[in-house]
């Protein structure tokens, strides 16, 4: 006889299912439709997805009702079908799986992180409607998932507890920040949820396994905690040729499932990008799992952060120079001219996620003193909101004299905004840019925002080069010509390098002046890149990003699209942390530079976590090897 869900969680770890929406997308159902309506239109498809997860080993099955509330369904004209869709969702899940599976009614956030977009009275009405319908079906529990605010989570939980004693799982969407979107620390939030009757607390979506492990470490030391649940994404999505893909493999999920289990997690499933293969790997890994007391103790203490680490740096007083007349060209050779003459170093430094630019500017100054040839700044990389790279580029140029190289993403601006942005760069005398597609907005820190993608990476290169001819995107004359040097991104960490090079050739045909690669962690691959690209007419800057720790290496390899680490590199990083981890990361990067400098003059160094001391060391190493040695001071 099947145990009641609460008792089952006391005795076992339950394997949850994987994604519904992204899996339906993989099966050919397009973005922009209501996946919940498929409960009525394509019941066989929904049952088949549930069945696949059950056969893969999942024993906690979510109903396809995540967005089946009146507010969300009204966007498709389906507000009158709330009851039919929810009832069908439960019925299909029940029919598709065995008696030993637990079916939980999935309820998603209505506000979805946008706290002011729906009135509280409306949120209460719509949540109550869906909850009452699901409670009137044969569900074993309710799952509140992808909630961003404690406030909205408590609204739903209080409604449930007024109506029923059914088991309730409460999951926040988080990115490892340690707080909910309404500013409550995770331990406080979990304590509140326990106080109001939650049975299980945890996380889903927004982050891959690495991010959710970090979040769990922040709450693992809680006294008398509730059971935990986690449903991570399959890493960060990539957007290639109009399709979303995910990097994290089933094997990686199998490995991290054991780490989650060691932290006391009782329900382990998957969210966006996960498939039955991911679930099968986790189920097999967790079969006959036995807790390792040493690991449990180590992981539970991992969330301790010293007060020194928590202190914020003091704001620096900045002297702002007046704006230039506009369009003043740099008399120094541009990056393309330089790299044809000697080894040339571009260093990437991430703009801050907050309003304090102290450390960023300190890093820029240190890199200036190390004589880097350009400082490059991403455009809200990974769709995470950061300070404007245009503003920081101007400050870097005026206060340090370093050449700024600005990334321009297709994601955030339509054609109007993109041309306006480029005109502003021209006015500020910033003429080096890198054109990129940009990571999808829905997977960043503001998931309610839109991805624009008016232009592809090929089109944006052509349009920027059109400005150099004095012609606007609309075809009208601009009275003056711009002088942009346009770079293109290249990911060599692919199965078929020749196909990636063919794509690169198209970017060069579109007008790319130089190429910057994703980080490479394999000396043999550097040689292969040289052989595959030596016929190209533009210079290539090989990407090298020093690893900061073993955890950083694991995360990059398994969750970040476009990055792959060799087995040797991952073994050497192991579980190193702190200074030891950074030292090993710099040593590995130096070895890669030994190979890269044989084949390429262009070196592109990426700074991890604003640890600019690491890229200063590597810049100095390049100069030493090339006969342009400077002081080894790392500030």
C-alpha positions as CSV (number, residue, x, y, z in Angstrom):
1,X,0.0,0.0,0.0
2,X,1.3,3.5,-0.9
3,X,2.4,5.6,2.0
4,X,0.9,9.0,2.6
5,X,3.2,11.6,1.0
6,X,4.5,13.1,4.2
7,X,5.4,9.6,5.5
8,X,7.0,8.7,2.2
9,X,9.3,11.7,2.5
10,X,10.3,10.7,6.0
11,X,11.4,7.3,4.7
12,X,12.7,7.9,1.2
13,X,14.1,10.3,-1.3
14,X,11.5,10.8,-4.1
15,X,12.6,11.5,-7.6
16,X,10.6,14.2,-9.2
17,X,9.8,14.6,-12.9
18,X,11.4,17.0,-15.3
19,X,10.3,19.9,-17.4
20,X,6.9,20.1,-19.1
21,X,7.0,23.3,-21.1
22,X,10.6,23.1,-22.5
23,X,10.1,19.4,-23.2
24,X,6.9,20.2,-25.2
25,X,9.0,22.8,-27.0
26,X,11.6,20.1,-27.9
27,X,8.7,18.0,-29.2
28,X,7.8,20.7,-31.6
29,X,5.2,22.8,-29.8
30,X,6.1,26.5,-30.3
31,X,6.6,29.2,-27.7
32,X,3.7,31.5,-27.5
33,X,0.9,29.0,-27.0
34,X,-0.7,27.9,-23.8
35,X,0.9,24.6,-22.9
36,X,-1.8,24.0,-20.3
37,X,-4.5,24.2,-23.0
38,X,-2.9,21.0,-24.5
39,X,-4.6,19.2,-21.6
40,X,-7.8,19.7,-23.6
41,X,-6.4,19.8,-27.2
42,X,-3.7,17.1,-27.0
43,X,-4.4,14.9,-24.0
44,X,-2.4,12.0,-25.5
45,X,0.7,14.1,-25.8
46,X,0.5,15.3,-22.2
47,X,-0.1,11.7,-20.9
48,X,2.9,10.5,-23.0
49,X,5.2,13.1,-21.3
50,X,4.0,12.1,-17.8
51,X,4.5,8.4,-18.8
52,X,8.0,9.0,-20.0
53,X,9.0,10.6,-16.8
54,X,7.4,7.9,-14.8
55,X,9.1,5.2,-16.8
56,X,12.4,7.1,-16.3
57,X,12.0,6.7,-12.5
58,X,10.0,9.7,-11.4
59,X,7.7,9.0,-8.5
60,X,6.5,12.5,-7.9
61,X,4.6,13.8,-10.9
62,X,3.5,17.4,-11.4
63,X,0.2,18.1,-13.2
64,X,0.4,20.3,-16.3
65,X,-1.3,23.2,-14.5
66,X,1.6,25.5,-13.7
67,X,0.0,28.5,-15.5
68,X,-3.6,27.3,-15.3
69,X,-4.9,30.3,-13.4
70,X,-7.4,32.9,-14.7
71,X,-4.8,35.7,-15.0
72,X,-2.3,33.6,-17.1
73,X,-5.0,31.9,-19.2
74,X,-6.7,35.2,-20.0
75,X,-3.8,36.0,-22.3
76,X,-5.0,33.3,-24.6
77,X,-8.7,33.9,-24.2
78,X,-9.0,30.9,-22.0
79,X,-10.2,32.4,-18.7
80,X,-13.4,30.5,-18.9
81,X,-11.5,27.2,-19.1
82,X,-9.7,27.3,-15.7
83,X,-11.7,24.5,-14.2
84,X,-11.6,22.2,-17.3
85,X,-7.9,22.6,-17.8
86,X,-7.0,22.0,-14.1
87,X,-9.3,18.9,-13.8
88,X,-8.0,17.5,-17.1
89,X,-4.4,18.1,-15.9
90,X,-4.9,15.9,-12.8
91,X,-6.8,13.2,-14.7
92,X,-4.2,12.9,-17.4
93,X,-1.3,12.6,-14.8
94,X,-3.3,10.0,-12.8
95,X,-4.0,7.9,-15.9
96,X,-0.4,8.1,-17.2
97,X,1.4,6.8,-14.1
98,X,1.4,3.8,-11.8
99,X,-0.3,3.6,-8.4
100,X,3.1,4.0,-6.7
101,X,3.5,7.6,-8.0
102,X,2.4,10.7,-6.2
103,X,0.6,13.3,-8.3
104,X,0.9,16.9,-7.1
105,X,-1.1,19.8,-8.4
106,X,1.3,22.4,-9.8
107,X,0.5,26.0,-9.0
108,X,2.7,28.8,-10.4
109,X,3.2,32.4,-9.3
110,X,0.7,34.9,-10.8
111,X,3.0,37.9,-10.4
112,X,6.1,36.0,-11.6
113,X,8.5,38.4,-9.9
114,X,6.8,41.6,-11.2
115,X,5.4,42.7,-7.8
116,X,3.1,45.5,-9.0
117,X,1.7,44.0,-12.2
118,X,-1.4,42.4,-10.5
119,X,-3.5,43.7,-7.6
120,X,-3.3,41.7,-4.4
121,X,-7.1,41.1,-4.4
122,X,-6.8,39.7,-7.9
123,X,-3.9,37.5,-6.9
124,X,-6.0,36.1,-4.0
125,X,-9.1,35.5,-6.2
126,X,-7.2,33.7,-8.9
127,X,-5.1,31.6,-6.6
128,X,-8.1,30.6,-4.6
129,X,-10.0,29.5,-7.7
130,X,-7.2,27.2,-8.9
131,X,-6.6,25.8,-5.4
132,X,-10.2,25.0,-4.8
133,X,-10.4,23.2,-8.1
134,X,-7.3,21.1,-7.5
135,X,-8.4,20.3,-4.0
136,X,-11.5,18.8,-5.4
137,X,-9.5,16.3,-7.4
138,X,-7.4,13.2,-6.5
139,X,-4.1,15.0,-5.9
140,X,-1.7,13.7,-3.3
141,X,-0.4,17.2,-2.6
142,X,0.0,20.7,-4.0
143,X,3.2,22.2,-5.3
144,X,3.7,26.0,-5.2
145,X,6.6,26.5,-7.6
146,X,8.6,29.3,-9.2
147,X,7.4,31.9,-6.7
148,X,9.7,34.9,-6.3
149,X,8.2,36.7,-3.4
150,X,7.4,35.4,0.1
151,X,4.4,37.6,0.2
152,X,2.7,35.8,-2.7
153,X,3.8,32.4,-1.5
154,X,2.2,33.1,1.9
155,X,-1.1,34.2,0.2
156,X,-1.3,30.8,-1.6
157,X,-0.3,28.8,1.5
158,X,-2.7,30.5,3.8
159,X,-5.6,29.9,1.3
160,X,-4.6,26.2,1.2
161,X,-4.4,25.8,4.9
162,X,-7.9,27.4,5.4
163,X,-9.3,24.7,3.1
164,X,-7.2,21.6,3.6
165,X,-4.5,19.7,5.5
166,X,-3.1,18.3,2.2
167,X,0.8,18.2,1.9
168,X,2.2,21.4,0.4
169,X,5.6,21.8,-1.2
170,X,6.8,25.5,-1.5
171,X,9.5,26.3,-4.0
172,X,11.1,29.7,-4.7
173,X,12.8,30.6,-8.0
174,X,16.2,31.9,-7.0
175,X,19.6,32.7,-8.4
176,X,21.7,32.1,-5.3
177,X,21.4,35.6,-3.9
178,X,20.2,34.4,-0.5
179,X,17.0,36.4,-0.5
180,X,13.6,36.4,-2.1
181,X,12.6,39.2,-4.5
182,X,10.8,41.0,-1.7
183,X,14.0,41.1,0.3
184,X,13.5,38.3,2.9
185,X,16.4,36.1,3.7
186,X,15.9,32.4,2.7
187,X,16.2,31.1,6.3
188,X,13.6,33.7,7.4
189,X,11.3,32.8,4.4
190,X,11.5,29.1,5.1
191,X,10.8,29.7,8.8
192,X,7.7,31.7,7.9
193,X,6.5,29.0,5.5
194,X,6.9,26.3,8.2
195,X,5.0,28.5,10.7
196,X,2.1,28.7,8.2
197,X,1.9,25.0,7.5
198,X,4.3,24.2,4.6
199,X,5.5,20.5,4.6
200,X,8.5,20.9,2.2
201,X,10.5,23.9,1.1
202,X,13.0,24.4,-1.7
203,X,13.8,25.8,-5.0
204,X,13.2,25.4,-8.7
205,X,13.9,27.1,-12.0
206,X,16.1,30.2,-12.6
207,X,19.3,28.3,-11.8
208,X,21.0,25.0,-12.6
209,X,22.3,22.5,-10.0
210,X,25.2,24.7,-9.1
211,X,23.1,27.7,-8.2
212,X,20.6,25.7,-6.2
213,X,23.4,24.0,-4.3
214,X,24.6,27.5,-3.3
215,X,21.1,28.4,-2.2
216,X,20.7,25.3,-0.2
217,X,24.1,25.9,1.5
218,X,22.6,29.2,2.8
219,X,19.8,27.3,4.6
220,X,21.4,23.9,5.4
221,X,22.4,25.0,8.9
222,X,18.8,25.9,9.9
223,X,17.6,24.4,13.2
224,X,14.7,22.0,12.8
225,X,14.4,22.5,9.1
226,X,11.6,21.2,6.9
227,X,12.4,18.6,4.2
228,X,14.0,20.2,1.1
229,X,13.0,19.9,-2.6
230,X,15.0,21.0,-5.6
231,X,14.1,21.1,-9.3
232,X,17.1,22.8,-11.1
233,X,17.2,23.9,-14.7
234,X,19.5,22.1,-17.1
235,X,22.1,24.9,-16.9
236,X,21.9,28.2,-18.8
237,X,20.0,28.1,-22.1
238,X,21.6,29.0,-25.4
239,X,19.8,30.5,-28.3
240,X,21.2,29.2,-31.6
241,X,19.6,29.5,-35.0
242,X,16.2,30.3,-33.5
243,X,16.2,27.4,-31.0
244,X,16.7,27.2,-27.2
245,X,19.2,24.5,-26.1
246,X,20.6,23.5,-22.6
247,X,24.1,22.5,-21.6
248,X,23.7,20.3,-18.5
249,X,23.9,16.6,-19.3
250,X,22.1,13.7,-17.6
251,X,25.4,12.5,-16.1
252,X,25.9,15.9,-14.4
253,X,22.4,15.7,-13.0
254,X,23.2,12.2,-11.7
255,X,26.3,13.5,-9.9
256,X,24.7,16.6,-8.4
257,X,21.6,14.6,-7.2
258,X,23.9,12.9,-4.7
259,X,25.1,16.3,-3.5
260,X,21.5,17.4,-3.0
261,X,20.8,14.2,-1.1
262,X,23.8,14.8,1.2
263,X,22.3,18.2,2.0
264,X,19.0,16.6,3.1
265,X,16.9,17.1,0.0
266,X,14.0,14.7,-0.1
267,X,12.6,15.5,-3.5
268,X,14.9,15.9,-6.5
269,X,13.6,16.6,-9.9
270,X,14.3,18.9,-12.9
271,X,12.9,22.1,-14.3
272,X,13.6,24.0,-17.6
273,X,15.6,22.0,-20.1
274,X,15.5,18.7,-18.3
275,X,14.2,15.6,-20.0
276,X,13.3,11.9,-19.2
277,X,17.0,11.2,-19.7
278,X,18.0,13.6,-16.9
279,X,15.4,12.0,-14.6
280,X,16.5,8.5,-15.5
281,X,20.1,9.4,-14.6
282,X,19.1,10.9,-11.3
283,X,16.9,7.9,-10.4
284,X,19.7,5.4,-11.2
285,X,22.2,7.5,-9.2
286,X,19.9,7.7,-6.1
287,X,19.0,4.0,-6.2
288,X,20.4,2.6,-2.9
289,X,21.7,6.0,-1.9
290,X,23.4,6.0,1.5
291,X,24.2,9.4,3.2
292,X,27.9,10.2,3.7
293,X,28.1,11.8,7.1
294,X,31.4,13.5,6.3
295,X,30.0,15.1,3.2
296,X,26.8,16.2,5.0
297,X,28.8,18.0,7.7
298,X,31.1,19.6,5.2
299,X,28.3,20.8,2.9
300,X,26.2,22.1,5.8
301,X,29.0,24.3,7.0
302,X,29.8,25.6,3.5
303,X,27.3,28.4,3.8
304,X,29.1,30.2,6.6
305,X,30.4,33.5,5.4
306,X,32.7,35.7,7.5
307,X,31.7,39.2,8.4
308,X,34.8,40.5,6.5
309,X,33.5,38.9,3.3
310,X,30.1,40.4,3.9
311,X,31.4,44.0,4.3
312,X,30.6,46.2,1.3
313,X,33.5,48.2,-0.1
314,X,33.4,52.0,0.5
315,X,32.3,54.1,-2.5
316,X,35.2,55.9,-4.3
317,X,34.9,59.5,-5.1
318,X,35.0,59.9,-8.9
319,X,35.9,63.0,-10.8
320,X,33.8,63.1,-13.9
321,X,35.3,64.7,-17.1
322,X,33.1,66.7,-19.4
323,X,31.5,65.0,-22.4
324,X,33.6,65.1,-25.6
325,X,32.6,67.0,-28.6
326,X,31.6,63.8,-30.2
327,X,33.1,61.3,-32.6
328,X,36.7,62.1,-31.9
329,X,38.7,59.3,-33.4
330,X,41.5,57.6,-31.4
331,X,44.9,58.3,-33.0
332,X,46.3,55.0,-31.7
333,X,46.2,51.9,-34.0
334,X,42.9,50.0,-33.6
335,X,42.8,46.5,-32.3
336,X,42.9,44.9,-35.7
337,X,46.0,46.9,-36.7
338,X,47.7,46.2,-33.4
339,X,47.2,42.4,-33.5
340,X,48.8,42.2,-36.9
341,X,52.0,43.7,-35.4
342,X,52.3,42.0,-32.1
343,X,50.6,40.0,-29.3
344,X,47.6,42.0,-28.2
345,X,45.6,41.5,-25.0
346,X,41.9,42.2,-24.5
347,X,40.6,41.7,-21.0
348,X,36.9,41.4,-20.0
349,X,35.7,42.9,-16.7
350,X,32.1,42.4,-15.8
351,X,30.0,45.6,-15.0
352,X,28.6,45.4,-11.5
353,X,25.1,44.2,-10.6
354,X,24.7,47.0,-8.1
355,X,25.4,50.7,-7.9
356,X,28.9,50.4,-6.5
357,X,31.6,50.8,-9.2
358,X,34.6,51.0,-6.8
359,X,36.0,47.5,-7.5
360,X,35.3,47.7,-11.2
361,X,37.2,51.0,-11.5
362,X,40.0,49.6,-9.4
363,X,40.3,46.7,-11.7
364,X,40.2,48.9,-14.8
365,X,43.1,51.0,-13.3
366,X,45.1,47.9,-12.4
367,X,44.7,46.5,-15.9
368,X,45.6,49.8,-17.4
369,X,48.9,49.7,-15.5
370,X,49.4,46.2,-16.7
371,X,49.1,47.7,-20.2
372,X,46.2,45.7,-21.6
373,X,45.2,46.9,-25.1
374,X,41.5,47.1,-24.5
375,X,39.0,46.5,-21.7
376,X,35.8,44.8,-22.9
377,X,32.5,44.8,-21.1
378,X,29.6,42.5,-21.7
379,X,26.0,43.7,-22.3
380,X,24.0,42.1,-19.4
381,X,25.6,38.7,-20.0
382,X,23.4,35.7,-19.1
383,X,20.5,38.1,-19.2
384,X,21.4,39.3,-15.7
385,X,20.9,43.1,-15.2
386,X,24.2,44.9,-14.8
387,X,25.2,48.6,-15.0
388,X,25.3,50.0,-18.5
389,X,28.5,49.1,-20.3
390,X,28.2,52.3,-22.4
391,X,28.4,54.4,-19.2
392,X,31.2,52.4,-17.8
393,X,33.0,52.4,-21.1
394,X,33.0,56.2,-21.0
395,X,34.3,56.3,-17.5
396,X,37.0,53.8,-18.3
397,X,38.1,55.8,-21.3
398,X,38.1,59.2,-19.6
399,X,39.5,58.2,-16.2
400,X,42.1,55.5,-17.1
401,X,42.8,56.1,-20.8
402,X,42.1,52.4,-21.5
403,X,40.3,51.6,-24.8
404,X,36.8,50.4,-24.1
405,X,35.4,47.5,-26.2
406,X,31.6,47.3,-25.8
407,X,29.4,44.3,-26.3
408,X,26.2,44.9,-28.2
409,X,23.5,42.3,-27.6
410,X,20.5,41.7,-30.0
411,X,18.3,40.7,-27.1
412,X,17.5,44.0,-25.4
413,X,17.0,46.6,-28.1
414,X,14.9,46.8,-31.1
415,X,16.3,48.4,-34.3
416,X,15.5,51.9,-33.1
417,X,17.2,51.4,-29.8
418,X,20.2,49.6,-31.3
419,X,20.9,52.5,-33.8
420,X,20.4,55.0,-31.0
421,X,22.8,53.1,-28.8
422,X,25.4,53.0,-31.6
423,X,25.0,56.7,-32.3
424,X,25.6,57.4,-28.6
425,X,28.8,55.3,-28.6
426,X,30.0,57.2,-31.7
427,X,29.4,60.5,-29.9
428,X,31.4,59.3,-26.9
429,X,34.4,58.3,-29.1
430,X,33.9,54.6,-28.4
431,X,34.5,52.8,-31.6
432,X,35.3,49.2,-30.7
433,X,32.3,46.8,-30.3
434,X,31.5,43.1,-30.2
435,X,28.2,42.0,-31.7
436,X,26.5,39.1,-29.9
437,X,23.1,37.5,-29.9
438,X,22.6,37.7,-26.1
439,X,21.2,35.1,-23.7
440,X,17.4,34.9,-23.6
441,X,15.8,37.3,-21.2
442,X,13.3,34.8,-19.7
443,X,16.2,33.0,-18.0
444,X,17.8,36.0,-16.4
445,X,17.0,37.9,-13.2
446,X,13.9,39.6,-14.7
447,X,12.1,36.8,-16.4
448,X,9.1,38.9,-17.1
449,X,11.1,41.0,-19.5
450,X,11.0,40.4,-23.3
451,X,13.8,39.2,-25.6
452,X,13.7,41.5,-28.6
453,X,15.9,39.9,-31.2
454,X,14.9,42.3,-34.0
455,X,18.3,41.5,-35.4
456,X,20.4,38.4,-35.7
457,X,24.2,38.6,-34.9
458,X,24.8,38.6,-38.7
459,X,22.3,41.4,-39.3
460,X,23.6,43.6,-36.5
461,X,27.1,43.4,-37.8
462,X,25.9,44.5,-41.3
463,X,23.9,47.3,-39.8
464,X,26.7,48.6,-37.7
465,X,29.1,48.6,-40.7
466,X,26.4,50.5,-42.6
467,X,26.8,53.3,-40.1
468,X,30.5,53.5,-41.2
469,X,29.2,54.4,-44.6
470,X,27.1,57.2,-43.1
471,X,23.8,55.4,-43.7
472,X,21.2,54.8,-41.0
473,X,19.4,51.5,-40.5
474,X,16.5,53.1,-42.3
475,X,18.7,53.9,-45.3
476,X,18.7,57.6,-44.7
477,X,22.0,59.6,-44.8
478,X,23.6,60.5,-41.4
479,X,25.6,63.5,-42.6
480,X,28.8,61.9,-41.0
481,X,30.4,58.5,-41.1
482,X,31.1,56.4,-38.0
483,X,34.3,54.4,-37.6
484,X,33.3,51.2,-35.7
485,X,35.6,48.2,-35.5
486,X,33.2,45.3,-35.2
487,X,34.0,42.0,-33.6
488,X,32.0,38.7,-33.7
489,X,31.8,35.9,-31.2
490,X,32.9,32.4,-32.0
491,X,32.2,29.2,-29.9
492,X,34.8,26.5,-30.8
493,X,33.6,24.2,-28.0
494,X,31.4,22.2,-30.4
495,X,31.2,18.7,-31.8
496,X,31.7,19.8,-35.4
497,X,34.3,22.5,-35.5
498,X,34.0,22.8,-39.3
499,X,30.4,23.7,-39.1
500,X,31.1,26.4,-36.5
501,X,33.8,27.8,-38.8
502,X,31.3,28.0,-41.7
503,X,29.0,30.0,-39.4
504,X,32.0,32.2,-38.6
505,X,32.7,32.7,-42.3
506,X,29.2,34.1,-42.6
507,X,29.9,36.7,-39.9
508,X,33.1,37.8,-41.7
509,X,31.1,38.1,-44.9
510,X,28.6,40.3,-43.0
511,X,31.5,42.6,-42.1
512,X,33.2,41.3,-38.9
513,X,36.7,42.9,-38.5
514,X,37.9,40.5,-35.8
515,X,36.8,37.4,-33.8
516,X,36.7,36.7,-30.0
517,X,36.2,33.1,-28.9
518,X,34.5,31.6,-25.9
519,X,37.0,30.3,-23.3
520,X,39.1,27.4,-24.4
521,X,40.5,24.9,-21.8
522,X,42.3,22.4,-24.1
523,X,45.7,23.0,-25.7
524,X,44.9,20.5,-28.5
525,X,41.7,22.4,-29.3
526,X,43.7,25.7,-29.6
527,X,45.8,23.9,-32.3
528,X,42.7,22.6,-34.0
529,X,41.2,26.1,-34.0
530,X,44.3,27.5,-35.7
531,X,44.2,24.8,-38.4
532,X,40.5,25.3,-39.0
533,X,40.7,29.1,-39.2
534,X,44.1,30.0,-40.6
535,X,42.5,30.7,-44.0
536,X,40.3,33.4,-42.6
537,X,41.1,37.1,-43.4
538,X,40.5,38.5,-39.9
539,X,42.4,38.1,-36.7
540,X,41.2,35.8,-33.9
541,X,41.5,36.5,-30.2
542,X,41.6,33.2,-28.3
543,X,39.5,33.3,-25.1
544,X,41.2,32.2,-21.8
545,X,39.3,32.5,-18.5
546,X,41.2,31.4,-15.4
547,X,39.2,29.2,-13.1
548,X,38.6,30.4,-9.6
549,X,37.8,27.1,-7.9
550,X,36.8,23.5,-8.4
551,X,33.2,24.4,-8.0
552,X,33.6,27.1,-10.7
553,X,35.1,24.5,-13.0
554,X,32.2,22.1,-12.5
555,X,29.6,24.8,-13.0
556,X,31.2,26.1,-16.2
557,X,31.6,22.7,-17.7
558,X,28.1,21.5,-17.0
559,X,25.8,24.5,-17.0
560,X,27.2,27.3,-19.2
561,X,26.6,26.9,-22.9
562,X,29.6,27.2,-25.1
563,X,32.2,26.2,-22.4
564,X,33.8,22.8,-22.1
565,X,36.7,21.8,-19.8
566,X,39.0,19.0,-20.5
567,X,39.1,16.0,-18.0
568,X,42.6,17.0,-17.0
569,X,41.6,20.6,-16.1
570,X,38.7,19.4,-14.0
571,X,40.8,16.8,-12.2
572,X,43.5,19.4,-11.4
573,X,40.9,21.9,-10.1
574,X,39.3,19.1,-8.0
575,X,37.7,20.7,-5.0
576,X,40.2,23.5,-4.6
577,X,38.9,26.8,-3.2
578,X,40.1,30.2,-2.2
579,X,43.7,31.1,-2.9
580,X,44.6,27.6,-3.8
581,X,41.8,27.4,-6.4
582,X,42.8,30.8,-7.9
583,X,46.5,29.9,-8.0
584,X,45.8,26.6,-9.9
585,X,43.4,28.5,-12.2
586,X,46.2,31.0,-13.1
587,X,48.7,28.2,-13.6
588,X,46.4,26.3,-16.0
589,X,45.7,29.5,-17.9
590,X,49.4,30.2,-18.3
591,X,49.9,26.7,-19.8
592,X,47.1,27.4,-22.2
593,X,48.7,30.8,-23.1
594,X,51.9,28.9,-23.9
595,X,50.1,27.2,-26.7
596,X,47.8,30.0,-27.7
597,X,50.7,32.5,-28.2
598,X,52.4,30.1,-30.6
599,X,49.4,30.3,-33.0
600,X,47.6,33.5,-32.3
601,X,48.6,37.1,-31.6
602,X,45.2,37.9,-30.2
603,X,44.6,37.0,-26.5
604,X,41.2,37.5,-24.9
605,X,41.3,37.1,-21.1
606,X,38.1,36.9,-19.1
607,X,38.1,38.0,-15.4
608,X,36.2,35.7,-13.1
609,X,34.2,37.3,-10.3
610,X,36.0,40.7,-10.7
611,X,39.2,39.0,-9.5
612,X,41.2,41.3,-11.7
613,X,44.5,40.3,-9.9
614,X,44.3,37.0,-11.9
615,X,44.0,38.7,-15.3
616,X,46.7,41.2,-14.3
617,X,49.0,38.2,-13.7
618,X,48.1,36.7,-17.0
619,X,48.6,39.9,-18.9
620,X,52.0,40.3,-17.4
621,X,52.8,36.7,-18.3
622,X,51.9,37.4,-22.0
623,X,54.2,40.4,-22.0
624,X,57.0,38.4,-20.4
625,X,56.8,35.7,-23.0
626,X,56.6,38.2,-25.8
627,X,59.4,40.4,-24.6
628,X,57.3,43.3,-23.4
629,X,57.6,42.6,-19.6
630,X,56.3,45.1,-17.1
631,X,56.1,45.1,-13.3
632,X,54.5,42.1,-11.8
633,X,52.6,44.1,-9.2
634,X,49.0,42.8,-8.9
635,X,47.5,45.5,-6.7
